Amino acid sequence: MSKNLFLLCPTDCLEETIDIAFKQENYFYTSLGNSFDSDRETLKSIKELIENKNIGKIYFVLSNDNQIISDALKGQFFSRVRGLKKFYDEIMKWKEQSGLSWQTSDRKFAILSYYLNEKIKELRHNFYFGINNNIEMKGQIYDRTKQTFKDIYPKFICVEKHLLN
């Protein structure tokens, strides 16, 4: 049976919901807005957990009504919380990127997809050496009104803006 590691925002309170939806053995790592810092100690702890518990899948999960993401997109009242200013700047970058390539009624889903794809890419890059590369990494967005998890848009749809001179 596959074991899962879920990277979550603590404001979403999804641990119990995930345990019901994903019947495997589940582990959790939380950081505000899923903005975990990929510093050496954090990566070491995550790697040790993956190896010690034989984890086969990693999920980056945010709810569609995440308080931290919503604040980043609107008022930025929490921007003075340590580490959130940089995170808020990232969210605004992905908001701009999604506006360049998406015309959708659910722009927030596109922004969350851009952001979670970037977090997956960052973790893959940091895990490239020293960990089993067969670990599946996915992004999921939880829709509270429908009480469902939905896969994020694939990374090849979330195109980054590049300038050519």
N, C-alpha and C positions, 0 to 999 in steps of 0.2 A: 504494500500500500504506500502511495506517495505521501511524503510529508511536505508541508507548505510553510513558507515564511511570508508573512504579510507585513508590508511596510505601510503604516497608516498615520493619519493625523489623529491625535487624542481627542480633538474637539468633535470628531465624527462619531465616536462611541460605537464602533462597528464590530468589536470583538465577538460579542454574543451572536450577532447577525451572521457573521462569517462562520462561526462554529456550527450554526444551523445549516447554512447553505453549502459549506464545504465540509463534508463528513470525515475527512482525513484528520490526521494529527496536525494541528496548526500551532504555529509560533508567531509572535508579534514583535515588531520593533516600531516604536512611535516617535514621530517628530512633527512639530507644528507645520501644517500644510504639506507634509511629506517632504520637507526641505532638509532632510538629514545631511549632515556635513560629511563628505567623504574623506575625512582626515584619517591618518594612519590607525589610531586607536579604534575608531568606529568600524573601519573596514576589517581590522583584525578581529574584533568581537563578532561581527557578522560572519566572517569566514569560519571562525571557530564554531559558531552555532551551526552553520551549514554542515561542516564536517562531522561534528560530534553527534548531531541528530539525524544525519543522512538525509538532508532536505533535498528534494528533487525539483521543486517549483518555488519561484519567488514572484509574488504579486505586489505591485504598487497599486494602492487603492485610495481613492478619494470619493467623498460623496458629492453629488451635484450641487448640494447646498452648503459646502464646506465654509465655515465661518472665516477662516484665515484667507482663503482664495477670494471669497466675496469681499472681504475688507481690502485686499490688495487691488481689486478691480474698481472699488468705489472710493471709500473715504480714507483708507490707509491710517486708521486710528491706532493700530498696533505697530506701526512702523518703527517705533522707538524700542520695542522689545528686542533684546539682543539677538542679532542674526537675521531679523526679519526684513530689514531695509534692503539687503542684497537680494533676498528672496522675492520681495515685492518688485524690485527692478526686473528680475527674471520673468515674473508673471506678466508684467507690462510688455516686455519684449515679445513673449509668446502671444499676447493679445494682438500686438501689431502684426506679427507673422500670420496669425490666423485670419486677420482681416484682409491680407493681401491675396490669400488663396482660397478663402471659403466665403460663400454666400449661403448661409444656413440659418434656419430659424433657431437653432440651438448653438449659438456661438460659444457659449460657456463650455459645452461639451468639446468643441474643437480646441479651445484654449487648454482645457484639462488634458486632452489627448496630446497636444504639442508638449506640454510640460512633462507629463508622465513618460512619453517617449524619450525625452531628453534625460530623465532620471534613469531609465533603463539603459540607455546608451552609456551614460556616465558609470553606472555600476558594472556593466559588461567590460568597459575599458579598464576599470580598476581591478577587476577580477581576472583579466586576461591571463595573467601569470599567477600561478600558485593555487588555482582552484579548478575543479572539474568544470569544463566548458559545456557540459551536456545539461546543465541546469537550465530549465525553461524559465524565462522571465516574461511576465505579462502585465499589462495595465488594465485595471477595471475601474469603472465609475459606478457608484451605487446611487440609484434613483430612489429617493425616499418615498415619493408619492406612489410609484409602481412597485416598490419593495423588490427591485431586481438589480442584479449586477450586469453591466454591459461592457463588452470589450471596447477598449479605446480604439480610435482610428489607427490604422497601421502607420508605421513610420514612413513608408514611401508615399503616403498621402500627405503627411505633414511635412511639406517641403520648406526648407529654410531659404531665406532671401540671401542671395549672393550677388555682389556687384562685380562685373567684369570691366576692366579698363582696356 
